[in-house]
Each structure stands twice: as structure tokens, then as C-alpha cells.
Amino acid sequence: MAEIGIFVGTMYGNALLVAEEAQAILNEQGHKATVYEDPQAADWAIYQDKYALIVTSTTGQGDLPESIAPLFHFIRDSLGYQPELHYGVIALGDSTYSHFCGGGKQFDALLQEQNAQRVGDVLLIDASEDPEPETLSNPWVEQWSTLLK
Ligand SMILES: Cc1cc2nc3c(=O)[nH]c(=O)nc-3n(C[C@H](O)[C@H](O)[C@H](O)COP(=O)(O)O)c2cc1C
């Protein structure tokens, strides 16, 4: 059984829907998953030696939504080295924009820099191809769940 914090960055709710479905799947498989819709530094701290699943869309020009940008800045400016953290990333975007899935990619790059250990590949979801993101994310989460210890 793993403890997973699901950290959400969303503008219109697509990423939140994906996160809530991920939580249900992970809990069904015997893990303990909690969704953080407006994630704070204190929430992140709970998972420093556990699992974080970042589920974020992209806004602006490859930017993180307001709901998760402060957490990203805190991690970048105040943490630095997180070798005990395991994480996964589900990135929502739209390939008609020039910085496809830039928000999720930025988060992955930051955690890689800080020596956190990624579990599985980053899932990139393209709204222009798949208007229902959970049809891609649910099978990904089911598989991701089997990689957790
Ligand atoms: C104003 C605006 C800017 C966006 N900028 C990007 C972008 O730079 N790169 C990208 O891949 N998608 C971009 N998108 C697409 C969203 O990330 C995508 O529609 C996503 O599914 C929205 O999910 P959400 O409801 O969780 O915010 C943008 C969408 C809007 C409305």
C-alpha cells in the first residue's frame, strides 16, 4: 500500500476530473490517495518520502495554472533536493498551442533536477485529440498503480 498525494493544477476542471478518477482507481487498488485541489507547501511536505502525482493543465504560453504555480515556486525556491520522493506526472494540454503540455513538462523537469525519482513515463494528454482526458488517464493510472510499493 502506498500513500499518494495528488496535486492538481487546473483552470476549468479537466485536470481535477482526471485527479478525482485517479484517486478512485488508486484507492480501489488498496492505496491511500488524497487530492489537493489548491495544493500548499504543507501538503507537499507530507509526501517527501512517499508518492506525489502531479496532474496539471497548461495555460498562457506553456505556464502552470494559478492553482499550482505557488507550489511550483515554493519547491523551486525553497526545497532543492528530494531524493526520497517518488512521483508521476499527468500533463494536460492542447497541441494547437506552441508549448504543448508545458506546465506538466516544467514540473517534471524541476523534480528531475531535484533528484526525485519518477515512476513511469509522463502522460501527455492532447485536448485537440482526446476531449475526454480520463479515457487516456484511467488506464495509465491503473498501470502506474502497479509500480507503487
Ligand atoms: C488561455 C489558454 C491557454 C492555453 N495554453 C496552452 C499551452 O500553452 N500549451 C498547451 O499545451 N495547452 C494550452 N492550453 C490548453 C489547456 O491546457 C487544455 O485545454 C486543458 O485540457 C485544460 O485543462 P483544465 O480544465 O484542467 O485547465 C491553453 C488553454 C487556454 C484556455
Backbone and ligand atoms as CSV (ligand in chain L), in Angstrom:
chain,resi,resn,atom,element,x,y,z
A,1,MET,N,N,0.846,-1.204,0.000
A,1,MET,CA,C,0.000,0.000,0.000
A,1,MET,C,C,0.886,1.260,0.000
A,2,ALA,N,N,0.603,2.163,-0.915
A,2,ALA,CA,C,1.378,3.402,-0.988
A,2,ALA,C,C,0.483,4.590,-0.625
A,3,GLU,N,N,1.125,5.627,-0.087
A,3,GLU,CA,C,0.396,6.884,0.168
A,3,GLU,C,C,0.747,7.864,-0.937
A,4,ILE,N,N,-0.288,8.383,-1.567
A,4,ILE,CA,C,-0.093,9.240,-2.746
A,4,ILE,C,C,-0.826,10.560,-2.558
A,5,GLY,N,N,-0.108,11.652,-2.720
A,5,GLY,CA,C,-0.739,12.969,-2.760
A,5,GLY,C,C,-0.919,13.347,-4.218
A,6,ILE,N,N,-2.151,13.692,-4.585
A,6,ILE,CA,C,-2.427,14.074,-5.978
A,6,ILE,C,C,-2.558,15.597,-6.014
A,7,PHE,N,N,-1.627,16.248,-6.707
A,7,PHE,CA,C,-1.519,17.707,-6.704
A,7,PHE,C,C,-2.047,18.252,-8.031
A,8,VAL,N,N,-3.094,19.073,-7.937
A,8,VAL,CA,C,-3.855,19.454,-9.127
A,8,VAL,C,C,-3.587,20.901,-9.536
A,9,GLY,N,N,-3.368,21.080,-10.842
A,9,GLY,CA,C,-3.316,22.421,-11.429
A,9,GLY,C,C,-4.366,22.482,-12.527
A,10,THR,N,N,-5.381,23.329,-12.331
A,10,THR,CA,C,-6.470,23.358,-13.307
A,10,THR,C,C,-7.024,24.758,-13.483
A,11,MET,N,N,-7.585,25.004,-14.669
A,11,MET,CA,C,-8.310,26.263,-14.902
A,11,MET,C,C,-9.807,25.990,-14.956
A,12,TYR,N,N,-10.201,25.018,-15.757
A,12,TYR,CA,C,-11.637,24.780,-15.998
A,12,TYR,C,C,-12.128,23.449,-15.454
A,13,GLY,N,N,-11.250,22.703,-14.787
A,13,GLY,CA,C,-11.707,21.490,-14.118
A,13,GLY,C,C,-11.350,20.175,-14.781
A,14,ASN,N,N,-10.771,20.210,-15.981
A,14,ASN,CA,C,-10.416,18.933,-16.624
A,14,ASN,C,C,-9.397,18.147,-15.789
A,15,ALA,N,N,-8.368,18.841,-15.325
A,15,ALA,CA,C,-7.325,18.153,-14.544
A,15,ALA,C,C,-7.892,17.656,-13.214
A,16,LEU,N,N,-8.849,18.403,-12.650
A,16,LEU,CA,C,-9.454,17.959,-11.390
A,16,LEU,C,C,-10.243,16.670,-11.597
A,17,LEU,N,N,-10.959,16.597,-12.706
A,17,LEU,CA,C,-11.711,15.382,-13.023
A,17,LEU,C,C,-10.761,14.184,-13.159
A,18,VAL,N,N,-9.668,14.399,-13.879
A,18,VAL,CA,C,-8.662,13.338,-14.046
A,18,VAL,C,C,-8.114,12.921,-12.673
A,19,ALA,N,N,-7.857,13.919,-11.818
A,19,ALA,CA,C,-7.295,13.642,-10.482
A,19,ALA,C,C,-8.284,12.846,-9.633
A,20,GLU,N,N,-9.555,13.215,-9.698
A,20,GLU,CA,C,-10.547,12.515,-8.875
A,20,GLU,C,C,-10.728,11.069,-9.341
A,21,GLU,N,N,-10.677,10.863,-10.639
A,21,GLU,CA,C,-10.774,9.478,-11.142
A,21,GLU,C,C,-9.522,8.690,-10.748
A,22,ALA,N,N,-8.377,9.361,-10.783
A,22,ALA,CA,C,-7.129,8.688,-10.382
A,22,ALA,C,C,-7.210,8.286,-8.915
A,23,GLN,N,N,-7.725,9.186,-8.092
A,23,GLN,CA,C,-7.858,8.887,-6.659
A,23,GLN,C,C,-8.730,7.641,-6.456
A,24,ALA,N,N,-9.859,7.579,-7.156
A,24,ALA,CA,C,-10.772,6.438,-7.008
A,24,ALA,C,C,-10.074,5.145,-7.418
A,25,ILE,N,N,-9.342,5.178,-8.535
A,25,ILE,CA,C,-8.652,3.964,-9.018
A,25,ILE,C,C,-7.585,3.528,-8.011
A,26,LEU,N,N,-6.795,4.484,-7.542
A,26,LEU,CA,C,-5.704,4.140,-6.612
A,26,LEU,C,C,-6.261,3.583,-5.304
A,27,ASN,N,N,-7.319,4.195,-4.810
A,27,ASN,CA,C,-7.907,3.703,-3.557
A,27,ASN,C,C,-8.527,2.317,-3.740
A,28,GLU,N,N,-9.166,2.104,-4.889
A,28,GLU,CA,C,-9.731,0.774,-5.174
A,28,GLU,C,C,-8.642,-0.292,-5.174
A,29,GLN,N,N,-7.438,0.094,-5.607
A,29,GLN,CA,C,-6.346,-0.881,-5.682
A,29,GLN,C,C,-5.590,-0.999,-4.365
A,30,GLY,N,N,-6.167,-0.417,-3.307
A,30,GLY,CA,C,-5.605,-0.622,-1.975
A,30,GLY,C,C,-4.620,0.436,-1.515
A,31,HIS,N,N,-4.420,1.492,-2.316
A,31,HIS,CA,C,-3.532,2.571,-1.892
A,31,HIS,C,C,-4.345,3.622,-1.134
A,32,LYS,N,N,-3.603,4.625,-0.601
A,32,LYS,CA,C,-4.291,5.716,0.099
A,32,LYS,C,C,-3.964,7.012,-0.641
A,33,ALA,N,N,-4.903,7.465,-1.466
A,33,ALA,CA,C,-4.667,8.655,-2.297
A,33,ALA,C,C,-5.540,9.811,-1.822
A,34,THR,N,N,-4.939,11.009,-1.811
A,34,THR,CA,C,-5.645,12.226,-1.393
A,34,THR,C,C,-5.445,13.292,-2.463
A,35,VAL,N,N,-6.539,13.962,-2.841
A,35,VAL,CA,C,-6.458,15.019,-3.865
A,35,VAL,C,C,-6.284,16.373,-3.192
A,36,TYR,N,N,-5.320,17.161,-3.691
A,36,TYR,CA,C,-5.110,18.541,-3.225
A,36,TYR,C,C,-5.409,19.487,-4.387
A,37,GLU,N,N,-6.571,20.132,-4.264
A,37,GLU,CA,C,-7.068,20.985,-5.341
A,37,GLU,C,C,-6.372,22.329,-5.358
A,38,ASP,N,N,-5.970,22.766,-4.171
A,38,ASP,CA,C,-5.311,24.062,-4.025
A,38,ASP,C,C,-4.047,23.800,-3.209
A,39,PRO,N,N,-3.091,23.074,-3.806
A,39,PRO,CA,C,-2.015,22.486,-3.011
A,39,PRO,C,C,-1.080,23.508,-2.370
A,40,GLN,N,N,-0.770,23.234,-1.102
A,40,GLN,CA,C,0.092,24.107,-0.303
A,40,GLN,C,C,1.412,23.394,-0.014
A,41,ALA,N,N,2.403,24.184,0.429
A,41,ALA,CA,C,3.703,23.618,0.788
A,41,ALA,C,C,3.547,22.541,1.868
A,42,ALA,N,N,2.664,22.763,2.836
A,42,ALA,CA,C,2.480,21.800,3.934
A,42,ALA,C,C,1.930,20.469,3.410
A,43,ASP,N,N,1.112,20.517,2.371
A,43,ASP,CA,C,0.584,19.276,1.776
A,43,ASP,C,C,1.731,18.503,1.116
A,44,TRP,N,N,2.561,19.227,0.401
A,44,TRP,CA,C,3.705,18.603,-0.285
A,44,TRP,C,C,4.628,17.908,0.713
A,45,ALA,N,N,4.829,18.558,1.865
A,45,ALA,CA,C,5.768,18.040,2.878
A,45,ALA,C,C,5.368,16.646,3.366
A,46,ILE,N,N,4.071,16.358,3.404
A,46,ILE,CA,C,3.584,15.051,3.881
A,46,ILE,C,C,4.177,13.913,3.039
A,47,TYR,N,N,4.460,14.194,1.760
A,47,TYR,CA,C,4.815,13.126,0.810
A,47,TYR,C,C,6.302,13.080,0.467
A,48,GLN,N,N,7.135,13.767,1.247
A,48,GLN,CA,C,8.548,13.866,0.852
A,48,GLN,C,C,9.236,12.508,0.713
A,49,ASP,N,N,8.754,11.490,1.449
A,49,ASP,CA,C,9.321,10.144,1.279
A,49,ASP,C,C,8.246,9.165,0.794
A,50,LYS,N,N,7.230,9.711,0.127
A,50,LYS,CA,C,6.129,8.878,-0.373
A,50,LYS,C,C,5.969,9.170,-1.870
A,51,TYR,N,N,4.706,9.234,-2.324
A,51,TYR,CA,C,4.447,9.435,-3.758
A,51,TYR,C,C,3.652,10.711,-3.997
A,52,ALA,N,N,4.057,11.448,-5.020
A,52,ALA,CA,C,3.283,12.605,-5.480
A,52,ALA,C,C,2.869,12.332,-6.921
A,53,LEU,N,N,1.596,12.591,-7.209
A,53,LEU,CA,C,1.130,12.515,-8.595
A,53,LEU,C,C,0.687,13.930,-8.974
A,54,ILE,N,N,1.389,14.523,-9.930
A,54,ILE,CA,C,1.052,15.877,-10.376
A,54,ILE,C,C,0.130,15.754,-11.579
A,55,VAL,N,N,-1.031,16.369,-11.469
A,55,VAL,CA,C,-1.998,16.351,-12.568
A,55,VAL,C,C,-2.278,17.810,-12.908
A,56,THR,N,N,-1.671,18.285,-13.987
A,56,THR,CA,C,-1.813,19.711,-14.264
A,56,THR,C,C,-2.043,20.001,-15.742
A,57,SER,N,N,-2.867,21.006,-15.976
A,57,SER,CA,C,-3.036,21.510,-17.335
A,57,SER,C,C,-2.002,22.606,-17.576
A,58,THR,N,N,-2.119,23.254,-18.731
A,58,THR,CA,C,-1.198,24.318,-19.128
A,58,THR,C,C,-2.021,25.520,-19.554
A,59,THR,N,N,-1.551,26.700,-19.141
A,59,THR,CA,C,-2.232,27.915,-19.566
A,59,THR,C,C,-1.207,28.897,-20.147
A,60,GLY,N,N,-1.700,30.064,-20.556
A,60,GLY,CA,C,-0.797,31.092,-21.080
A,60,GLY,C,C,0.008,30.546,-22.231
A,61,GLN,N,N,1.321,30.659,-22.114
A,61,GLN,CA,C,2.224,30.097,-23.129
A,61,GLN,C,C,3.122,29.079,-22.450
A,62,GLY,N,N,2.544,27.921,-22.199
A,62,GLY,CA,C,3.314,26.865,-21.533
A,62,GLY,C,C,3.417,27.044,-20.030
A,63,ASP,N,N,2.479,27.798,-19.431
A,63,ASP,CA,C,2.561,28.111,-17.999
A,63,ASP,C,C,1.675,27.193,-17.157
A,64,LEU,N,N,2.000,27.157,-15.864
A,64,LEU,CA,C,1.173,26.400,-14.906
A,64,LEU,C,C,-0.034,27.235,-14.490
A,65,PRO,N,N,-1.182,26.589,-14.277
A,65,PRO,CA,C,-2.344,27.315,-13.772
A,65,PRO,C,C,-2.082,27.922,-12.387
A,66,GLU,N,N,-2.837,28.956,-12.070
A,66,GLU,CA,C,-2.722,29.662,-10.785
A,66,GLU,C,C,-2.840,28.737,-9.593
A,67,SER,N,N,-3.631,27.665,-9.723
A,67,SER,CA,C,-3.879,26.810,-8.554
A,67,SER,C,C,-2.620,26.060,-8.118
A,68,ILE,N,N,-1.679,25.849,-9.025
A,68,ILE,CA,C,-0.493,25.049,-8.660
A,68,ILE,C,C,0.815,25.836,-8.795
A,69,ALA,N,N,0.766,27.005,-9.430
A,69,ALA,CA,C,2.004,27.784,-9.623
A,69,ALA,C,C,2.694,28.139,-8.299
A,70,PRO,N,N,1.957,28.532,-7.241
A,70,PRO,CA,C,2.658,28.859,-5.982
A,70,PRO,C,C,3.409,27.652,-5.413
A,71,LEU,N,N,2.842,26.450,-5.538
A,71,LEU,CA,C,3.531,25.250,-5.045
A,71,LEU,C,C,4.815,25.026,-5.845
A,72,PHE,N,N,4.732,25.189,-7.160
A,72,PHE,CA,C,5.913,25.022,-8.017
A,72,PHE,C,C,7.017,25.995,-7.572
A,73,HIS,N,N,6.646,27.247,-7.332
A,73,HIS,CA,C,7.645,28.265,-6.940
A,73,HIS,C,C,8.258,27.926,-5.584
A,74,PHE,N,N,7.411,27.431,-4.675
A,74,PHE,CA,C,7.926,27.036,-3.355
A,74,PHE,C,C,8.957,25.903,-3.511
A,75,ILE,N,N,8.609,24.885,-4.303
A,75,ILE,CA,C,9.520,23.740,-4.476
A,75,ILE,C,C,10.831,24.217,-5.114
A,76,ARG,N,N,10.700,25.062,-6.128
A,76,ARG,CA,C,11.901,25.545,-6.836
A,76,ARG,C,C,12.791,26.400,-5.932
A,77,ASP,N,N,12.142,27.275,-5.141
A,77,ASP,CA,C,12.922,28.274,-4.403
A,77,ASP,C,C,13.325,27.812,-3.007
A,78,SER,N,N,12.578,26.857,-2.430
A,78,SER,CA,C,12.824,26.536,-1.018
A,78,SER,C,C,13.217,25.087,-0.763
A,79,LEU,N,N,13.085,24.189,-1.708
A,79,LEU,CA,C,13.442,22.795,-1.409
A,79,LEU,C,C,14.822,22.488,-1.991
A,80,GLY,N,N,14.914,21.978,-3.165
A,80,GLY,CA,C,16.259,21.786,-3.725
A,80,GLY,C,C,16.656,20.348,-3.975
A,81,TYR,N,N,16.474,19.471,-2.982
A,81,TYR,CA,C,16.974,18.110,-3.150
A,81,TYR,C,C,15.944,17.173,-2.531
A,82,GLN,N,N,15.341,16.314,-3.342
A,82,GLN,CA,C,14.246,15.473,-2.830
A,82,GLN,C,C,14.414,14.014,-3.277
A,83,PRO,N,N,15.538,13.396,-2.906
A,83,PRO,CA,C,15.826,12.056,-3.419
A,83,PRO,C,C,14.874,10.965,-2.928
A,84,GLU,N,N,14.171,11.229,-1.825
A,84,GLU,CA,C,13.264,10.206,-1.270
A,84,GLU,C,C,11.882,10.242,-1.921
A,85,LEU,N,N,11.635,11.296,-2.693
A,85,LEU,CA,C,10.301,11.456,-3.289
A,85,LEU,C,C,10.182,10.648,-4.576
A,86,HIS,N,N,9.077,9.911,-4.699
A,86,HIS,CA,C,8.726,9.260,-5.966
A,86,HIS,C,C,7.549,10.027,-6.544
A,87,TYR,N,N,7.509,10.150,-7.859
A,87,TYR,CA,C,6.420,10.955,-8.421
A,87,TYR,C,C,6.039,10.481,-9.813
A,88,GLY,N,N,4.827,10.900,-10.214
A,88,GLY,CA,C,4.360,10.709,-11.583
A,88,GLY,C,C,3.742,12.016,-12.059
A,89,VAL,N,N,3.620,12.165,-13.375
A,89,VAL,CA,C,3.041,13.393,-13.935
A,89,VAL,C,C,2.022,13.047,-15.022
A,90,ILE,N,N,0.834,13.632,-14.868
A,90,ILE,CA,C,-0.152,13.621,-15.946
A,90,ILE,C,C,-0.296,15.067,-16.401
A,91,ALA,N,N,0.083,15.332,-17.653
A,91,ALA,CA,C,0.087,16.699,-18.182
A,91,ALA,C,C,-1.030,16.847,-19.214
A,92,LEU,N,N,-1.904,17.830,-18.974
A,92,LEU,CA,C,-2.975,18.112,-19.937
A,92,LEU,C,C,-2.593,19.350,-20.738
A,93,GLY,N,N,-2.849,19.292,-22.037
A,93,GLY,CA,C,-2.551,20.434,-22.893
A,93,GLY,C,C,-3.321,20.305,-24.189
A,94,ASP,N,N,-2.860,21.080,-25.147
A,94,ASP,CA,C,-3.537,21.115,-26.442
A,94,ASP,C,C,-2.443,21.414,-27.468
A,95,SER,N,N,-2.266,20.490,-28.408
A,95,SER,CA,C,-1.126,20.607,-29.330
A,95,SER,C,C,-1.315,21.722,-30.353
A,96,THR,N,N,-2.450,22.403,-30.343
A,96,THR,CA,C,-2.580,23.561,-31.228
A,96,THR,C,C,-1.874,24.776,-30.623
A,97,TYR,N,N,-1.455,24.681,-29.341
A,97,TYR,CA,C,-0.645,25.739,-28.706
A,97,TYR,C,C,0.831,25.408,-28.908
A,98,SER,N,N,1.663,26.452,-28.845
A,98,SER,CA,C,3.073,26.208,-29.180
A,98,SER,C,C,3.854,25.490,-28.074
A,99,HIS,N,N,3.477,25.643,-26.803
A,99,HIS,CA,C,4.230,24.954,-25.740
A,99,HIS,C,C,3.367,23.811,-25.222
A,100,PHE,N,N,3.318,22.744,-25.996
A,100,PHE,CA,C,2.405,21.638,-25.681
A,100,PHE,C,C,2.728,21.040,-24.305
A,101,CYS,N,N,1.713,21.023,-23.446
A,101,CYS,CA,C,1.843,20.438,-22.098
A,101,CYS,C,C,2.997,21.049,-21.298
A,102,GLY,N,N,3.266,22.322,-21.551
A,102,GLY,CA,C,4.411,22.994,-20.906
A,102,GLY,C,C,4.350,22.969,-19.386
A,103,GLY,N,N,3.162,23.066,-18.813
A,103,GLY,CA,C,3.045,23.082,-17.344
A,103,GLY,C,C,3.551,21.789,-16.731
A,104,GLY,N,N,3.049,20.667,-17.221
A,104,GLY,CA,C,3.473,19.364,-16.695
A,104,GLY,C,C,4.942,19.097,-16.980
A,105,LYS,N,N,5.393,19.532,-18.148
A,105,LYS,CA,C,6.812,19.315,-18.502
A,105,LYS,C,C,7.732,20.115,-17.569
A,106,GLN,N,N,7.308,21.330,-17.229
A,106,GLN,CA,C,8.112,22.149,-16.291
A,106,GLN,C,C,8.210,21.477,-14.935
A,107,PHE,N,N,7.084,20.911,-14.472
A,107,PHE,CA,C,7.082,20.267,-13.162
A,107,PHE,C,C,8.002,19.051,-13.180
A,108,ASP,N,N,7.925,18.276,-14.247
A,108,ASP,CA,C,8.784,17.093,-14.351
A,108,ASP,C,C,10.257,17.505,-14.357
A,109,ALA,N,N,10.587,18.544,-15.112
A,109,ALA,CA,C,11.991,18.984,-15.203
A,109,ALA,C,C,12.495,19.441,-13.839
A,110,LEU,N,N,11.647,20.149,-13.087
A,110,LEU,CA,C,12.052,20.627,-11.761
A,110,LEU,C,C,12.330,19.446,-10.820
A,111,LEU,N,N,11.437,18.460,-10.816
A,111,LEU,CA,C,11.615,17.326,-9.897
A,111,LEU,C,C,12.806,16.466,-10.321
A,112,GLN,N,N,13.051,16.371,-11.620
A,112,GLN,CA,C,14.249,15.661,-12.095
A,112,GLN,C,C,15.508,16.361,-11.597
A,113,GLU,N,N,15.509,17.686,-11.703
A,113,GLU,CA,C,16.659,18.487,-11.234
A,113,GLU,C,C,16.916,18.257,-9.760
A,114,GLN,N,N,15.824,18.020,-9.008
A,114,GLN,CA,C,15.940,17.881,-7.553
A,114,GLN,C,C,16.115,16.414,-7.139
A,115,ASN,N,N,16.454,15.580,-8.113
A,115,ASN,CA,C,16.763,14.166,-7.860
A,115,ASN,C,C,15.604,13.326,-7.328
A,116,ALA,N,N,14.383,13.791,-7.534
A,116,ALA,CA,C,13.238,12.945,-7.197
A,116,ALA,C,C,13.166,11.820,-8.238
A,117,GLN,N,N,12.524,10.718,-7.853
A,117,GLN,CA,C,12.530,9.531,-8.715
A,117,GLN,C,C,11.190,9.390,-9.424
A,118,ARG,N,N,11.219,9.556,-10.737
A,118,ARG,CA,C,9.957,9.438,-11.466
A,118,ARG,C,C,9.583,7.976,-11.646
A,119,VAL,N,N,8.302,7.709,-11.439
A,119,VAL,CA,C,7.754,6.362,-11.653
A,119,VAL,C,C,6.946,6.429,-12.943
A,120,GLY,N,N,7.320,5.640,-13.921
A,120,GLY,CA,C,6.600,5.623,-15.199
A,120,GLY,C,C,6.953,6.831,-16.063
A,121,ASP,N,N,6.366,6.857,-17.251
A,121,ASP,CA,C,6.585,7.976,-18.169
A,121,ASP,C,C,5.569,9.072,-17.883
A,122,VAL,N,N,5.916,10.301,-18.275
A,122,VAL,CA,C,4.955,11.399,-18.167
A,122,VAL,C,C,3.838,11.132,-19.187
A,123,LEU,N,N,2.594,11.245,-18.723
A,123,LEU,CA,C,1.472,11.094,-19.657
A,123,LEU,C,C,1.101,12.469,-20.201
A,124,LEU,N,N,1.147,12.611,-21.519
A,124,LEU,CA,C,0.767,13.873,-22.174
A,124,LEU,C,C,-0.607,13.678,-22.805
A,125,ILE,N,N,-1.563,14.522,-22.439
A,125,ILE,CA,C,-2.919,14.394,-22.987
A,125,ILE,C,C,-3.226,15.628,-23.838
A,126,ASP,N,N,-3.613,15.363,-25.067
A,126,ASP,CA,C,-3.845,16.432,-26.042
A,126,ASP,C,C,-5.356,16.646,-26.212
A,127,ALA,N,N,-5.849,17.787,-25.720
A,127,ALA,CA,C,-7.296,18.064,-25.765
A,127,ALA,C,C,-7.816,18.131,-27.205
A,128,SER,N,N,-6.943,18.447,-28.154
A,128,SER,CA,C,-7.412,18.526,-29.544
A,128,SER,C,C,-7.627,17.133,-30.149
A,129,GLU,N,N,-7.011,16.113,-29.521
A,129,GLU,CA,C,-7.181,14.725,-29.993
A,129,GLU,C,C,-8.173,13.964,-29.113
A,130,ASP,N,N,-8.094,14.227,-27.800
A,130,ASP,CA,C,-8.888,13.466,-26.820
A,130,ASP,C,C,-9.659,14.414,-25.924
A,131,PRO,N,N,-10.866,14.767,-26.312
A,131,PRO,CA,C,-11.634,15.710,-25.498
A,131,PRO,C,C,-12.044,15.163,-24.131
A,132,GLU,N,N,-11.984,13.835,-23.961
A,132,GLU,CA,C,-12.288,13.255,-22.640
A,132,GLU,C,C,-10.991,12.705,-22.057
A,133,PRO,N,N,-10.267,13.524,-21.291
A,133,PRO,CA,C,-8.914,13.134,-20.856
A,133,PRO,C,C,-8.874,11.856,-20.030
A,134,GLU,N,N,-9.969,11.574,-19.299
A,134,GLU,CA,C,-9.945,10.393,-18.418
A,134,GLU,C,C,-9.897,9.079,-19.207
A,135,THR,N,N,-10.281,9.115,-20.489
A,135,THR,CA,C,-10.200,7.877,-21.274
A,135,THR,C,C,-8.734,7.466,-21.491
A,136,LEU,N,N,-7.829,8.448,-21.443
A,136,LEU,CA,C,-6.398,8.120,-21.514
A,136,LEU,C,C,-5.798,7.948,-20.128
A,137,SER,N,N,-6.230,8.812,-19.208
A,137,SER,CA,C,-5.565,8.801,-17.897
A,137,SER,C,C,-5.943,7.575,-17.063
A,138,ASN,N,N,-7.187,7.101,-17.165
A,138,ASN,CA,C,-7.576,5.976,-16.295
A,138,ASN,C,C,-6.725,4.721,-16.538
A,139,PRO,N,N,-6.524,4.294,-17.792
A,139,PRO,CA,C,-5.650,3.129,-17.995
A,139,PRO,C,C,-4.201,3.396,-17.562
A,140,TRP,N,N,-3.752,4.642,-17.768
A,140,TRP,CA,C,-2.384,5.000,-17.331
A,140,TRP,C,C,-2.271,4.854,-15.817
A,141,VAL,N,N,-3.277,5.351,-15.084
A,141,VAL,CA,C,-3.246,5.284,-13.615
A,141,VAL,C,C,-3.299,3.836,-13.150
A,142,GLU,N,N,-4.104,3.022,-13.822
A,142,GLU,CA,C,-4.179,1.605,-13.429
A,142,GLU,C,C,-2.807,0.951,-13.539
A,143,GLN,N,N,-2.097,1.272,-14.601
A,143,GLN,CA,C,-0.770,0.697,-14.794
A,143,GLN,C,C,0.226,1.303,-13.794
A,144,TRP,N,N,0.139,2.618,-13.599
A,144,TRP,CA,C,1.040,3.336,-12.673
A,144,TRP,C,C,0.910,2.739,-11.267
A,145,SER,N,N,-0.321,2.459,-10.908
A,145,SER,CA,C,-0.619,1.923,-9.576
A,145,SER,C,C,0.154,0.636,-9.296
A,146,THR,N,N,0.368,-0.170,-10.332
A,146,THR,CA,C,1.072,-1.455,-10.125
A,146,THR,C,C,2.572,-1.240,-9.892
A,147,LEU,N,N,3.075,-0.032,-10.163
A,147,LEU,CA,C,4.507,0.239,-9.986
A,147,LEU,C,C,4.829,0.764,-8.580
A,148,LEU,N,N,3.790,1.031,-7.779
A,148,LEU,CA,C,3.995,1.623,-6.455
A,148,LEU,C,C,4.270,0.544,-5.420
A,149,LYS,N,N,5.153,0.897,-4.463
A,149,LYS,CA,C,5.492,-0.088,-3.422
A,149,LYS,C,C,4.955,0.361,-2.078
L,1,LIG,C1,C,-5.905,30.560,-22.352
L,1,LIG,C2,C,-5.409,29.162,-22.589
L,1,LIG,C3,C,-4.055,28.932,-22.796
L,1,LIG,C4,C,-3.570,27.633,-23.029
L,1,LIG,N1,N,-2.231,27.452,-23.258
L,1,LIG,C5,C,-1.771,26.190,-23.518
L,1,LIG,C6,C,-0.373,25.977,-23.788
L,1,LIG,O1,O,0.450,26.884,-23.790
L,1,LIG,N2,N,0.028,24.694,-24.024
L,1,LIG,C7,C,-0.845,23.639,-24.039
L,1,LIG,O2,O,-0.409,22.515,-24.275
L,1,LIG,N3,N,-2.175,23.823,-23.789
L,1,LIG,C8,C,-2.656,25.071,-23.524
L,1,LIG,N4,N,-3.990,25.251,-23.265
L,1,LIG,C9,C,-4.903,24.071,-23.292
L,1,LIG,C10,C,-5.298,23.543,-21.899
L,1,LIG,O3,O,-4.168,23.186,-21.137
L,1,LIG,C11,C,-6.208,22.321,-22.105
L,1,LIG,O4,O,-7.409,22.746,-22.717
L,1,LIG,C12,C,-6.534,21.583,-20.818
L,1,LIG,O5,O,-7.279,20.403,-21.114
L,1,LIG,C13,C,-7.322,22.429,-19.835
L,1,LIG,O6,O,-7.489,21.689,-18.636
L,1,LIG,P1,P,-8.070,22.361,-17.288
L,1,LIG,O7,O,-9.554,22.483,-17.447
L,1,LIG,O8,O,-7.718,21.391,-16.204
L,1,LIG,O9,O,-7.396,23.651,-17.066
L,1,LIG,C14,C,-4.479,26.535,-23.042
L,1,LIG,C15,C,-5.852,26.779,-22.843
L,1,LIG,C16,C,-6.317,28.064,-22.617
L,1,LIG,C17,C,-7.801,28.294,-22.429
